[in-house]
Amino acid sequence: MISRTTIGRSFGGVVRYQFEGRKEQPSDKQAEVLVAVGVRADSAAHMSADFNRGRQLNPNLGQAVWHTSLSFNPDDATKLDSVKMLAIAEGYVQKMGLDKTQYAIIRHHDQPDNQHLHIIANRVSDDGQTIKDGQNFFRSKQALKELIQEHGLTPPQGLRVEKQHPEKLQGAELTKHEIKEALHQALATAPDRPALLATLQAQQISAREFTNRAGEVTGISFEKDGTVFKGSQLGRSYSLAGLDQQLATNQAREQVAQAAALEAAAQAQRQVAAQRAEAERQTAQRRAVQEAERQAAQLAQQQAAQAAKTAELPAVERKWHAEYQQYQARVAQHNVPIQAHNAQVTAYSDYLKAYPDAAGLQTVLQELAATKGLGGLQLALERQGQDLASHARNVVNTFGQEEALRQQAKGLFGLGLGAKAKEATEKLEILTNKGRYVPDNEHRMFAIYTALAAKPAPVPGFEARTYHQPEVVPLSLAAYAAQREAERRAVVLVSEPAHEVHTTGRAEALQMTLKSQGATTQLTHRLDAHGNRLSELLVQYSLQSAELQKVSHTLDWAQGREGYQVQEREGDRAQRQAPGQQAAQQRLDRGESQGYGGRSM
């Protein structure tokens, strides 16, 4: 089995070839789509359109087309069918890192003596990143070797002997193979060149570095059992540049692993903090309940003391004293959840004062997610979290790159400053000046982010009182008694014929008018035997109300109309019609606004 890979710009051309052959020599390719991931397989036009839609995730990538053809050895023809070929092709896709993007595998049947298939993939991955094509020849070669062994296929002609039967090697070829195998294994984990050479030394393989007149290392060779090979003779991967590249990759992998370990430790700390916050929240709730119980007990004591003085109260206050105690109990009960809510808000504020960092903020946000009535606080803290995350990103993307920039500024193998080294030098100068120095427009954004990162990180927190709910303050006994003394009631009965109910709505209009004048109303309806609607409107008003004149006039208006009947105590009617009311009523009679909402009654 052999492969051929090309990187191109147009999906249309390569897809059309799979179905129709070459543009200048169209033919029936007898295409069989073995699998299509993320694209339609019913036509070349649909498949091309889907590939092009996917490449829009990274529109700046010009060469987004990956095309690989796999041709099988004629000796394997009897072993191959579409299922087998698909399994081999899928293995190739995974080994080449193409399984995170759109791809299609298409088999052609137009050449019976040349069993082959084509793999078309989008180099723009599903998350918009670019799928690298560097060293794809060597990666493909390794993938084919593994697939040939896995599926028992015939190796291509010309494959070196040591690739097929290393046990048959002798002399220098055997030594060369042993050195390469040792290098391959050591390079998998070695963090730097001294560690690599130490691992080889343990296997009786010595290394020698070559330097130029300036003392710079320019090459390397390996020796075992008296036989010496240059690194480049063993393979490009084992030259000095290849070794340094792999070692740099190992270091990057180690840094990622260390970062993951640090993140795991941070996560453990956050869990401990969350548990501590939960314990503190429960403690705050218990304290709130205890405080509410203490206040209730204190109120009971006050009520008992007050009861002893009841005999000394004025007659009006003594009349309402029993109901006043019930009123106070209702107010206290109403304030209990408010006090617990405020205690919880205070606990959140105190926790952030004790742990003013991202972990503390995240702990409070997790608690807020299960707390009702604090959506405004949650939004405010989420914005603070975004500010913290933005500052952290700025630090990572600027000062966090300082060590890597220092290494880059030294130049490649000490050969002098190239473009990247000069860029790193300029960025280091920006970091040194904390963003106040900008060498040119090219690094202006880096300077801006550096200046932002140089500022102190924002400190999360909030003032608890801003999010406290107000408690209800009970009236004094004297005020409560005066209020109750001033309350009066009246009942208005409204009769409406069945055929007029939906067009007039007299009872509803009267209710709206009285409510607009500050009265409390309650309306109920029933039907008589003839389908007429009988409405009963309960009206509660206060003699202390500033709108008493209007309420009184409205009740008198209803009393004089057909279909209305006002029921109230004579004393109540006399009080609301007491001297001082007549002038106001006369003004209303002269045409001033009564506020009936435009309805005729």
Protein Blocks (a to p, Z undefined) as FASTA:
>chain_A
ZZdddddfblklmmmmmmnopfklgcdehpacfbdghiafkbmklmmmmmmmmmmmmmml
mblcccddddddfklmmmpcfklmmmmmmmmmmmnopamcccdddddfkbmklgcddddd
dfbdfkopacdfehklmmmmmmmmmmmmmnopacdehiafklmmmmlgghjllmmmmmmm
mmmmmmmmombfklmmmmmmmnopacdddddfkopafbdcddeehiacdfklnomklmmk
lmmmmmmmmmmmmmmmmmmmmmmmmmmmmmmmmmmmmmmmmmmmmmmmmmmmmmmmmmmm
mmmmmmmmmmmpcfklmmmmmmmmmmmmmmmmmmmmmmmmmmmmmmmmmmmmmmgcfklm
mmmmmmmmmpghilmmmmmmmmmmmmmmmmmmmmmmmmmmmmmmmmmmnoghhiapcfkl
mmmmmmmmmmmnnopacfblklmmmmmmmmmmmpccddedddfklmpccddddddfklmm
mmmmmpccddddddddfklmmmnommmmmmmmmmmnopacdddddddfkopacddddddd
dfkbfklmmmmmmmmmmmmpghiacdddfklmmmmmgghjlmmmmmmmnopaehlnopaZ
Z
